[in-house]
Amino acid sequence: RMTRMAVEACTASMVLTGYVHADPHEGNLMLSHDGNVVFLDFGLMSEVSNDVMEAFARGIQACLSEDWVALTKAFKDTGFINDPVEYRATTTESF
């Protein structure tokens, strides 16, 4: 449960504010008495450009709709992957 909460918090932070905690390991997270995730040690933060935030949001939408071609395009738009990337227009099409 805590892992899911931390991932949701990191994702929301990046997509909504443009900042992300760049070192969210178990030593930098804790669960408060009221059940909230608390981030510690903000020494490693990253600013995310609007283009990356928008592509990341499209990637989340693609995952939720199981649109793997759109996910690949979103990854390319974020710079997570580079050309050459081969992808199929449909899952029945061969490479």
C-alpha positions in Angstrom: 0.0 0.0 0.0 2.8 2.4 0.9 4.5 1.8 -2.5 1.4 2.6 -4.4 0.9 5.8 -2.3 4.5 6.9 -3.0 4.2 6.2 -6.7 1.0 8.2 -6.9 2.5 11.0 -4.9 5.6 11.2 -7.1 3.5 11.0 -10.3 1.1 13.7 -9.1 4.0 15.9 -8.0 5.7 15.6 -11.4 2.6 16.1 -13.5 1.0 18.9 -11.4 4.0 20.9 -10.2 6.9 20.1 -12.5 9.1 19.0 -9.6 9.9 15.4 -8.6 11.8 13.9 -5.6 14.6 12.3 -7.5 15.6 9.9 -4.7 12.5 8.2 -3.3 14.0 5.1 -1.7 12.8 3.5 1.6 15.2 5.6 3.7 13.6 8.8 2.3 10.0 7.8 2.9 8.0 7.1 6.0 4.4 6.5 6.9 2.8 9.0 9.3 0.6 8.0 12.2 -2.5 9.1 10.2 -1.5 6.9 7.2 0.0 9.5 4.9 3.3 9.0 3.0 5.9 11.6 4.2 8.9 12.4 1.9 12.2 13.1 3.6 15.6 14.5 2.4 14.8 16.9 -0.4 18.5 17.3 -1.4 17.9 15.6 -4.8 15.0 17.2 -6.6 14.5 17.6 -10.3 12.5 20.1 -12.3 10.6 18.6 -15.2 9.8 20.5 -18.4 6.2 21.1 -19.5 6.8 18.9 -22.6 8.0 15.9 -20.4 5.0 16.5 -18.0 2.5 16.4 -20.9 4.2 13.3 -22.5 4.2 11.5 -19.1 0.5 12.3 -18.6 -0.1 10.8 -22.1 1.9 7.8 -21.1 -0.3 7.2 -18.1 -3.4 7.5 -20.2 -1.9 5.1 -22.7 -1.1 2.5 -19.9 -4.6 2.8 -18.6 -6.1 2.2 -22.0 -3.5 -0.5 -22.9 -2.5 1.5 -26.0 1.1 0.4 -26.2 1.8 2.3 -29.5 0.8 5.6 -27.8 2.9 4.6 -24.7 5.9 4.1 -27.0 5.3 7.5 -28.6 5.0 9.1 -25.2 8.3 7.6 -24.1 9.9 9.0 -27.3 8.4 12.4 -26.5 9.9 12.4 -23.0 13.3 11.4 -24.3 13.3 8.1 -22.2 13.9 6.2 -25.5 15.4 7.4 -28.7 15.3 6.4 -32.4 15.4 4.0 -33.9 12.3 2.5 -32.2 10.4 0.0 -34.1 6.8 -0.5 -33.2 3.8 -2.1 -34.8 0.6 -0.3 -35.7 -1.4 -3.2 -34.4 -0.6 -6.2 -32.2 -1.3 -8.6 -35.1 1.2 -6.9 -37.4 4.7 -8.6 -37.5 8.0 -6.7 -37.3 
